Amino acid sequence: MTTYPTSTGMTSSERRASVSLAGIFALRMLGLFLILPVFSVHAKSMPGGDSAILVGLALGIYGLTQSLGQIPFGIASDRYGRKRIIVIGLLLFALGSFIAAMADNMLWVIIGRAVQGAGAISAAVTALIADSTREAQRTKAMAMVGASIGLSFAASLALSPVLYQAIGMGGIFFVTGVLALLAIVVVRHVVPAAPALPPGRVTIREVIGNVDLLRLNYGVFVLHLIQMAMFVVMPSALIRFLDLPLTAHWKLYLPVLLGSFVLMLPPLLASERLGKSKQMFLAAIVLLFVVQLGMWFLLSQQTTHWILPVGLLLLFFVAFNILEASQPSLVSRLAPPAGKGAALGVYNTLQSLGLFCGGAVGGVLVQFAGPASVFIMGAVLSAGWLIIAANMKNLPRRGTVQPAAV
């Protein structure tokens, strides 16, 4: 058992663990996100790339193979140690990146993306963060991970068009493989030694049957389905409404992402401090619902003022970042201590299924029902999430919970 001081701030060990593990997430997610802003346009130059279904499958297959690996990787991290499983997953991600880098048609891109996704380490990384931090500091640590994901997304939006112009899609995939190998160096030499795993075993049935965890699992599925489906549509929509060439999209995405962090952090931290996390959570889902309706309205117009798409993107990322930062912390607090890896494995499985379904279903909807249908689906799913989340627990104010034994 690790003993922590009772200070209200993070210890040096907690900061080092949180920052380094968030950095691993950022390096890996940057590799994933780099293709999003340009792939749907680039694919048209490849054999098979004229099919919106294949494009959506290439974007989303990563999530399908992630979903197959998250629970086994999470359980393995509970039994054999977090770091070992993280390194194995990063090696698989690098291999898939190099396969996709050499692809000359959509089939090989899809295979490469599938192998990338097989390195399902999200549960092991978040479980290691939970092991290494006190409960009173865990939301802050998970928010660092959420911020790292958001910052990597922002960086990808800025870098992707520039890299695409300089080194092409194959070069971008090669860079993602190198980033995964760099992340292994961080795991081995920067991340502090992992605490001893809690004693005992928790069955997967106990985790899957937990009603509070089920609500969060549904929520992360919906959130990432909506995110991926949006980016089947958004590159072309921005070209249409803002007359913004693909290589200049970062000029919009970067300030919008940075602005969303500025807007989301004060209410997120205040809600944790005041014990109003449930209210903030529900408000973010409402905002997500409103954005989906707004996007549907936008795509039904022939022309629009620039402020509408920019404002809707800003509000989407505010909602997304709040939900992305708060949900893993809630899972780690509600899960049995000896089953954090398993619980986060289930959670990340639903997250990955959301990515897959968002890409695949988004492609089908665009091809057969038009781009606006993507946001009708998003609005319906957001409304369902709000109803389900309304009965979730309102956890105590941060600092009122005893530190967890790890």
MOKABEL-V29400 format. One record per pair of residues at least 4 apart in sequence whose ideal C-beta (glycine too) atoms are under 8 Angstrom apart, sorted by the first residue. I is the first residue (numbers start at 1). J is the second residue. If there is no record, write none. Layout:
BEGIN
I&J + I&J
END
This chain:
BEGIN
1&196 + 1&405 + 1&406 + 2&195 + 2&196 + 2&405 + 2&406 + 4&11 + 4&14 + 4&134 + 4&403 + 5&11 + 7&11 + 8&136 + 8&399 + 9&137 + 10&14 + 10&15 + 10&18 + 10&133 + 10&137 + 10&140 + 10&141 + 11&15 + 12&16 + 13&17 + 13&132 + 13&192 + 14&18 + 14&132 + 14&133 + 14&134 + 14&137 + 14&141 + 15&19 + 16&20 + 16&190 + 16&191 + 16&192 + 17&21 + 17&128 + 17&129 + 17&132 + 17&133 + 17&141 + 17&191 + 17&192 + 18&22 + 18&129 + 18&132 + 18&133 + 18&140 + 18&141 + 18&144 + 18&145 + 19&23 + 19&144 + 20&24 + 20&186 + 20&190 + 20&191 + 20&192 + 21&25 + 21&125 + 21&128 + 21&129 + 21&132 + 21&145 + 21&191 + 22&26 + 22&141 + 22&144 + 22&145 + 22&147 + 22&148 + 23&27 + 23&148 + 23&183 + 23&186 + 23&190 + 24&28 + 24&86 + 24&90 + 24&125 + 24&183 + 24&186 + 24&187 + 24&191 + 25&29 + 25&122 + 25&125 + 25&145 + 25&148 + 25&149 + 25&152 + 26&30 + 26&148 + 26&149 + 26&151 + 26&152 + 27&31 + 27&152 + 27&179 + 27&180 + 27&182 + 27&183 + 27&186 + 28&32 + 28&90 + 28&93 + 28&121 + 28&179 + 28&180 + 28&183 + 29&33 + 29&148 + 29&149 + 29&152 + 29&153 + 30&34 + 30&152 + 30&155 + 30&156 + 30&176 + 30&179 + 31&93 + 31&97 + 31&116 + 31&175 + 31&176 + 31&177 + 31&179 + 31&180 + 32&36 + 32&62 + 32&116 + 32&176 + 33&152 + 33&153 + 33&156 + 33&157 + 33&160 + 34&156 + 34&159 + 34&160 + 34&163 + 34&172 + 34&175 + 34&176 + 35&39 + 35&59 + 35&160 + 35&169 + 35&172 + 35&173 + 35&176 + 36&59 + 36&156 + 36&160 + 36&231 + 37&156 + 37&157 + 37&160 + 37&161 + 37&231 + 37&235 + 37&246 + 37&249 + 37&250 + 37&253 + 38&42 + 38&160 + 38&161 + 38&164 + 38&169 + 38&172 + 38&235 + 38&246 + 39&43 + 39&55 + 39&58 + 39&59 + 39&169 + 40&55 + 40&59 + 40&231 + 40&232 + 40&235 + 40&236 + 41&235 + 41&236 + 41&246 + 42&46 + 42&49 + 42&164 + 42&169 + 43&48 + 43&49 + 43&54 + 43&55 + 43&58 + 43&106 + 43&109 + 44&49 + 44&50 + 45&49 + 46&104 + 46&105 + 46&106 + 46&109 + 47&104 + 47&105 + 47&106 + 48&54 + 48&105 + 48&106 + 48&107 + 49&54 + 49&55 + 49&106 + 51&55 + 51&106 + 51&367 + 52&56 + 52&232 + 52&363 + 52&364 + 52&366 + 52&367 + 53&57 + 53&360 + 53&363 + 53&364 + 53&367 + 54&58 + 54&106 + 54&110 + 54&363 + 55&59 + 55&106 + 55&232 + 55&363 + 56&60 + 56&232 + 56&359 + 56&360 + 56&361 + 56&362 + 56&363 + 56&364 + 56&366 + 57&61 + 57&110 + 57&359 + 57&360 + 57&363 + 58&106 + 58&109 + 58&110 + 58&113 + 58&359 + 59&113 + 59&228 + 59&231 + 59&232 + 59&359 + 59&363 + 60&64 + 60&228 + 60&355 + 60&356 + 60&357 + 60&358 + 60&359 + 60&360 + 60&362 + 60&363 + 61&65 + 61&110 + 61&113 + 61&114 + 61&117 + 61&356 + 61&359 + 62&66 + 62&113 + 62&114 + 62&116 + 62&117 + 62&352 + 62&355 + 62&356 + 63&67 + 63&117 + 63&224 + 63&228 + 63&351 + 63&352 + 63&353 + 63&354 + 63&355 + 63&356 + 63&357 + 63&358 + 63&359 + 64&68 + 64&114 + 64&117 + 64&352 + 64&353 + 64&356 + 65&69 + 65&114 + 65&115 + 65&116 + 65&117 + 65&118 + 65&120 + 65&352 + 66&70 + 66&117 + 66&118 + 66&120 + 66&122 + 66&348 + 66&349 + 66&351 + 66&352 + 66&355 + 66&356 + 67&120 + 67&349 + 67&350 + 67&352 + 67&353 + 67&356 + 68&118 + 68&120 + 68&349 + 69&73 + 69&89 + 69&117 + 69&118 + 69&119 + 69&120 + 70&74 + 70&120 + 70&122 + 70&123 + 70&345 + 70&346 + 70&347 + 70&348 + 70&349 + 70&351 + 70&352 + 71&75 + 71&123 + 71&204 + 71&342 + 71&345 + 71&346 + 71&349 + 72&76 + 72&120 + 72&345 + 73&77 + 73&85 + 73&89 + 73&120 + 73&121 + 73&123 + 73&124 + 73&345 + 74&78 + 74&123 + 74&124 + 74&127 + 74&341 + 74&342 + 74&343 + 74&344 + 74&345 + 74&346 + 74&348 + 75&79 + 75&204 + 75&341 + 75&342 + 75&345 + 76&80 + 76&85 + 76&124 + 76&341 + 77&81 + 77&82 + 77&85 + 77&86 + 77&123 + 77&124 + 77&127 + 77&128 + 77&341 + 78&127 + 78&197 + 78&201 + 78&202 + 78&338 + 78&339 + 78&340 + 78&341 + 78&342 + 79&197 + 80&84 + 80&85 + 81&85 + 81&194 + 81&197 + 82&86 + 82&124 + 82&125 + 82&127 + 82&128 + 82&131 + 82&194 + 82&341 + 83&87 + 83&128 + 83&187 + 83&188 + 83&191 + 83&194 + 84&88 + 85&89 + 85&121 + 85&124 + 86&90 + 86&121 + 86&124 + 86&125 + 86&128 + 86&187 + 87&91 + 87&184 + 87&187 + 87&188 + 88&92 + 88&119 + 89&93 + 89&119 + 89&120 + 89&121 + 89&124 + 90&94 + 90&119 + 90&121 + 90&180 + 90&181 + 90&183 + 90&184 + 90&187 + 91&95 + 91&119 + 91&180 + 91&184 + 92&96 + 92&115 + 92&116 + 92&118 + 92&119 + 93&97 + 93&116 + 93&118 + 93&119 + 93&121 + 93&176 + 93&177 + 93&180 + 94&98 + 94&119 + 94&177 + 94&178 + 94&180 + 94&181 + 95&99 + 95&115 + 95&177 + 96&100 + 96&112 + 96&113 + 96&114 + 96&115 + 96&116 + 96&117 + 96&118 + 96&119 + 96&177 + 97&101 + 97&112 + 97&116 + 97&173 + 97&174 + 97&176 + 97&177 + 97&180 + 98&102 + 98&112 + 98&173 + 98&174 + 98&177 + 99&103 + 99&108 + 99&111 + 99&112 + 99&115 + 100&108 + 100&109 + 100&111 + 100&112 + 100&113 + 100&116 + 100&170 + 100&173 + 101&112 + 101&170 + 101&171 + 101&173 + 101&174 + 101&177 + 102&108 + 102&170 + 103&107 + 103&108 + 103&109 + 103&111 + 103&112 + 103&170 + 103&173 + 104&108 + 105&109 + 106&110 + 107&111 + 108&112 + 109&113 + 110&114 + 111&115 + 112&116 + 112&173 + 113&117 + 114&118 + 115&119 + 116&176 + 117&352 + 119&180 + 120&348 + 120&352 + 121&125 + 122&126 + 122&344 + 122&348 + 122&351 + 122&352 + 123&127 + 123&341 + 123&342 + 123&344 + 123&345 + 123&347 + 123&348 + 124&128 + 124&341 + 125&129 + 125&145 + 126&130 + 126&142 + 126&145 + 126&328 + 126&331 + 126&332 + 126&344 + 126&348 + 127&131 + 127&332 + 127&340 + 127&341 + 127&344 + 128&132 + 128&191 + 128&194 + 129&133 + 129&138 + 129&141 + 129&142 + 129&145 + 129&332 + 130&138 + 130&332 + 130&340 + 130&344 + 130&404 + 130&406 + 131&194 + 131&195 + 131&197 + 131&340 + 131&406 + 132&141 + 132&192 + 132&194 + 132&195 + 132&406 + 133&137 + 133&138 + 133&141 + 134&138 + 134&403 + 134&404 + 135&333 + 135&401 + 135&402 + 135&403 + 135&404 + 136&398 + 136&399 + 136&401 + 136&403 + 137&141 + 138&142 + 138&329 + 138&332 + 138&333 + 139&143 + 139&272 + 139&277 + 139&325 + 139&326 + 139&329 + 139&398 + 140&144 + 140&269 + 140&272 + 141&145 + 141&329 + 142&146 + 142&325 + 142&326 + 142&328 + 142&329 + 142&332 + 143&147 + 143&265 + 143&268 + 143&269 + 143&325 + 143&326 + 143&329 + 144&148 + 145&149 + 145&325 + 145&328 + 146&150 + 146&321 + 146&324 + 146&325 + 146&326 + 146&328 + 147&151 + 147&261 + 147&321 + 147&325 + 148&152 + 149&153 + 149&324 + 150&154 + 150&257 + 150&260 + 150&261 + 150&317 + 150&320 + 150&321 + 150&324 + 151&155 + 151&257 + 151&261 + 152&156 + 153&157 + 153&257 + 154&158 + 154&253 + 154&254 + 154&257 + 154&258 + 155&159 + 156&160 + 157&249 + 157&250 + 157&253 + 157&254 + 157&257 + 158&162 + 158&250 + 158&253 + 158&254 + 159&163 + 159&250 + 160&164 + 160&172 + 160&250 + 161&165 + 161&246 + 161&247 + 161&248 + 161&249 + 161&250 + 162&166 + 162&247 + 162&250 + 163&167 + 163&171 + 163&172 + 163&175 + 164&168 + 164&169 + 164&172 + 164&247 + 165&247 + 166&171 + 167&171 + 167&172 + 167&174 + 167&175 + 168&172 + 169&173 + 170&174 + 171&175 + 172&176 + 173&177 + 174&178 + 175&179 + 176&180 + 177&181 + 178&182 + 179&183 + 180&184 + 181&185 + 182&186 + 183&187 + 184&188 + 185&189 + 185&190 + 186&190 + 186&191 + 187&191 + 195&406 + 196&406 + 197&338 + 198&337 + 198&338 + 198&340 + 198&405 + 198&406 + 199&338 + 200&337 + 200&338 + 201&338 + 201&339 + 202&206 + 202&207 + 202&336 + 202&338 + 202&339 + 202&342 + 203&207 + 204&208 + 204&342 + 204&346 + 205&209 + 206&210 + 206&336 + 206&339 + 207&213 + 207&335 + 207&336 + 207&339 + 207&342 + 207&343 + 207&346 + 208&213 + 208&214 + 208&346 + 209&214 + 210&214 + 210&334 + 210&335 + 210&343 + 211&215 + 212&216 + 212&334 + 212&392 + 212&393 + 213&217 + 213&331 + 213&334 + 213&335 + 213&343 + 213&346 + 213&347 + 214&218 + 215&219 + 215&388 + 215&389 + 215&391 + 215&392 + 216&220 + 216&327 + 216&330 + 216&331 + 216&334 + 216&347 + 216&392 + 217&221 + 217&346 + 217&347 + 217&350 + 218&222 + 218&350 + 218&385 + 218&388 + 219&223 + 219&285 + 219&323 + 219&327 + 219&385 + 219&388 + 219&389 + 220&224 + 220&327 + 220&347 + 220&348 + 220&350 + 220&351 + 220&354 + 221&225 + 221&350 + 221&351 + 221&353 + 221&354 + 221&357 + 222&226 + 222&354 + 222&381 + 222&382 + 222&384 + 222&385 + 223&227 + 223&288 + 223&320 + 223&323 + 223&324 + 223&327 + 223&351 + 223&354 + 224&228 + 224&351 + 224&352 + 224&354 + 224&355 + 224&358 + 225&229 + 225&354 + 225&355 + 225&357 + 225&358 + 225&361 + 225&381 + 226&230 + 226&288 + 226&292 + 226&354 + 226&358 + 226&378 + 226&381 + 226&382 + 227&231 + 227&320 + 227&354 + 227&355 + 227&358 + 228&232 + 228&354 + 228&355 + 228&356 + 228&357 + 228&358 + 228&359 + 228&362 + 229&233 + 229&358 + 229&359 + 229&361 + 229&362 + 229&365 + 229&374 + 229&377 + 229&378 + 230&234 + 230&295 + 230&316 + 230&358 + 230&362 + 230&374 + 230&375 + 230&378 + 231&235 + 232&358 + 232&359 + 232&362 + 232&363 + 232&366 + 232&374 + 233&237 + 233&299 + 233&362 + 233&366 + 233&371 + 233&374 + 233&375 + 234&238 + 234&313 + 235&239 + 235&246 + 235&249 + 236&240 + 236&371 + 237&241 + 237&298 + 237&299 + 237&309 + 237&371 + 238&242 + 238&244 + 238&249 + 238&252 + 238&309 + 239&243 + 239&244 + 239&245 + 239&246 + 241&298 + 241&303 + 241&304 + 241&306 + 241&309 + 242&252 + 242&306 + 242&309 + 244&248 + 244&249 + 244&251 + 244&252 + 245&249 + 248&252 + 249&253 + 250&254 + 251&255 + 252&256 + 252&310 + 252&313 + 253&257 + 253&313 + 254&258 + 255&259 + 256&260 + 256&310 + 256&313 + 256&314 + 256&317 + 257&261 + 257&317 + 258&262 + 259&263 + 259&314 + 260&264 + 260&314 + 260&317 + 260&318 + 260&320 + 260&321 + 261&265 + 261&321 + 263&267 + 263&314 + 263&318 + 264&268 + 264&318 + 264&321 + 264&322 + 264&325 + 265&269 + 266&270 + 267&271 + 267&280 + 267&322 + 268&272 + 268&280 + 268&322 + 268&325 + 268&326 + 269&273 + 270&274 + 270&276 + 271&276 + 271&277 + 271&279 + 271&280 + 272&277 + 272&397 + 272&398 + 273&397 + 273&398 + 273&399 + 274&397 + 275&394 + 275&395 + 275&396 + 275&397 + 275&398 + 275&400 + 276&280 + 276&394 + 277&281 + 277&326 + 277&330 + 277&394 + 277&395 + 278&282 + 278&392 + 278&393 + 278&394 + 278&395 + 279&283 + 279&394 + 280&284 + 280&322 + 280&326 + 281&285 + 281&322 + 281&323 + 281&326 + 281&389 + 281&392 + 282&286 + 282&386 + 282&389 + 282&390 + 283&287 + 284&288 + 284&318 + 284&319 + 284&322 + 284&323 + 284&326 + 285&289 + 285&319 + 285&323 + 285&382 + 285&385 + 285&386 + 285&389 + 286&290 + 286&386 + 287&291 + 287&315 + 287&318 + 287&319 + 288&292 + 288&316 + 288&319 + 288&320 + 288&323 + 288&378 + 288&382 + 288&385 + 289&293 + 289&379 + 289&382 + 289&383 + 289&386 + 290&294 + 290&315 + 291&295 + 291&312 + 291&315 + 291&316 + 291&319 + 292&296 + 292&375 + 292&376 + 292&378 + 292&379 + 292&382 + 293&297 + 293&375 + 293&379 + 294&298 + 294&308 + 294&312 + 294&315 + 295&299 + 295&312 + 295&316 + 295&375 + 295&378 + 296&300 + 296&372 + 296&375 + 296&376 + 296&379 + 297&301 + 298&304 + 298&308 + 298&309 + 298&312 + 299&370 + 299&371 + 299&372 + 299&375 + 300&372 + 304&308 + 304&309 + 306&310 + 307&311 + 308&312 + 309&313 + 310&314 + 311&315 + 312&316 + 313&317 + 314&318 + 315&319 + 316&320 + 317&321 + 318&322 + 319&323 + 320&324 + 321&325 + 322&326 + 323&327 + 325&329 + 326&330 + 327&331 + 327&347 + 328&332 + 328&344 + 328&347 + 329&333 + 330&334 + 330&395 + 331&335 + 331&343 + 331&344 + 331&347 + 332&340 + 332&343 + 332&344 + 333&395 + 333&401 + 334&343 + 334&393 + 335&339 + 335&340 + 335&342 + 335&343 + 335&344 + 336&340 + 336&343 + 337&404 + 337&405 + 337&406 + 339&343 + 340&344 + 341&345 + 342&346 + 343&347 + 344&348 + 345&349 + 346&350 + 347&351 + 348&352 + 349&353 + 350&354 + 351&355 + 352&356 + 353&357 + 354&358 + 355&359 + 356&360 + 357&361 + 358&362 + 359&363 + 360&364 + 361&365 + 361&377 + 362&366 + 362&374 + 363&367 + 364&368 + 365&369 + 365&370 + 365&371 + 365&373 + 365&374 + 365&377 + 366&370 + 366&371 + 366&373 + 366&374 + 369&373 + 372&376 + 373&377 + 374&378 + 375&379 + 376&380 + 377&381 + 378&382 + 379&383 + 380&384 + 381&385 + 382&386 + 383&387 + 384&388 + 385&389 + 386&390 + 395&401 + 396&400 + 396&401
END
